[in-house]
Amino acid sequence: MRAELSEGVIGSVGQNGGMCRNIRPLNNFEPPATHGEVHDAALQYVRKVAGTSKPSKANEAAFQRAVSEVAHATQHLLDELVSTAPPKNREVEAAKARARSANRFATVAP
């Protein structure tokens, strides 16, 4: 089953160059990503993989454990990544994202 997953799901994500739109890049920002941002990214990832935004009672413990473990691994990754680029400014990046969104969702006047 792992081979199917790595060839199907992961391969298709890599081929399309896409990523879940709700998961934001967290590396190389000043100030660094907060615990809340790391947790939110982990939650979005687990929701995407599980295919649900709210687990059933039977799956709630496994879901929460997965979020915790993904957040932990993500924090370790962020702590160890090295970049030669200057840190990105959160306000500048947020303004760029708003401009992209406005452009994407702009309506054309008749």
C-alpha positions as CSV (number, residue, x, y, z in Angstrom):
1,M,0.0,0.0,0.0
2,R,2.9,2.4,0.7
3,A,4.1,2.0,-2.9
4,E,0.6,3.0,-4.2
5,L,0.6,6.1,-1.9
6,S,4.0,7.2,-2.9
7,E,3.3,6.8,-6.6
8,G,-0.3,8.0,-6.6
9,V,-0.9,10.7,-4.1
10,I,2.6,12.0,-3.5
11,G,3.6,11.7,-7.1
12,S,0.6,13.6,-8.3
13,V,1.2,16.5,-5.8
14,G,4.8,16.7,-7.0
15,Q,3.9,16.6,-10.6
16,N,1.3,19.4,-10.3
17,G,3.6,21.4,-8.1
18,G,0.7,22.1,-5.8
19,M,0.1,22.1,-2.1
20,C,-2.9,22.5,0.1
21,R,-3.7,26.2,-0.3
22,N,-4.4,26.5,3.5
23,I,-0.9,25.4,4.5
24,R,1.4,28.4,4.4
25,P,5.1,28.3,4.1
26,L,6.6,28.8,7.6
27,N,10.3,28.9,7.0
28,N,12.6,31.9,6.9
29,F,10.3,34.6,8.4
30,E,11.1,37.3,10.9
31,P,9.8,36.8,13.5
32,P,9.9,32.9,13.2
33,A,6.7,30.9,13.0
34,T,4.8,30.7,16.2
35,H,3.7,27.5,17.9
36,G,0.1,28.3,16.8
37,E,1.1,28.6,13.2
38,V,3.0,25.3,13.3
39,H,0.0,23.7,15.0
40,D,-2.4,25.2,12.4
41,A,-0.3,23.8,9.5
42,A,-0.2,20.4,11.1
43,L,-4.0,20.4,11.6
44,Q,-4.6,21.3,8.0
45,Y,-2.2,18.6,6.9
46,V,-3.9,15.9,9.0
47,R,-7.3,17.1,7.9
48,K,-6.2,16.8,4.2
49,V,-4.7,13.3,4.7
50,A,-7.7,12.1,6.8
51,G,-10.2,13.5,4.4
52,T,-12.2,15.1,7.2
53,S,-12.1,18.4,9.1
54,K,-13.6,16.8,12.2
55,P,-12.9,13.2,13.1
56,S,-15.5,10.9,14.6
57,K,-15.4,10.1,18.3
58,A,-13.8,6.8,17.4
59,N,-11.0,8.5,15.5
60,E,-10.5,11.6,17.7
61,A,-7.6,10.4,19.7
62,A,-5.7,9.2,16.7
63,F,-6.4,12.4,14.9
64,Q,-5.2,14.6,17.8
65,R,-2.1,12.4,18.2
66,A,-1.3,12.8,14.5
67,V,-1.7,16.6,14.7
68,S,0.6,16.7,17.7
69,E,3.2,14.5,16.1
70,V,3.2,16.4,12.8
71,A,3.5,19.7,14.6
72,H,6.4,18.3,16.6
73,A,8.2,17.1,13.4
74,T,7.4,20.4,11.7
75,Q,8.9,22.4,14.5
76,H,12.1,20.3,14.4
77,L,12.3,20.8,10.7
78,L,11.9,24.6,11.0
79,D,14.5,24.7,13.7
80,E,17.1,22.9,11.6
81,L,16.5,24.5,8.2
82,V,19.3,26.9,7.0
83,S,18.7,29.6,4.5
84,T,21.2,32.1,2.9
85,A,18.3,34.3,1.8
86,P,17.3,37.2,4.1
87,P,14.2,36.5,6.3
88,K,10.9,37.4,4.7
89,N,8.8,40.2,6.2
90,R,5.4,38.9,7.3
91,E,3.6,42.2,6.4
92,V,5.1,42.4,2.9
93,E,4.3,38.7,2.2
94,A,0.7,39.2,3.5
95,A,0.3,42.3,1.2
96,K,1.5,40.3,-1.8
97,A,-0.9,37.5,-0.9
98,R,-3.8,40.0,-0.7
99,A,-2.9,41.4,-4.1
100,R,-2.7,38.0,-5.7
101,S,-6.1,37.1,-4.2
102,A,-7.7,40.4,-5.3
103,N,-6.3,39.8,-8.8
104,R,-7.5,36.2,-8.8
105,F,-11.0,36.9,-7.7
106,A,-11.5,40.2,-9.5
107,T,-14.7,40.4,-11.6
108,V,-14.7,41.7,-15.0
109,A,-17.2,44.6,-15.6
110,P,-19.6,44.0,-18.4
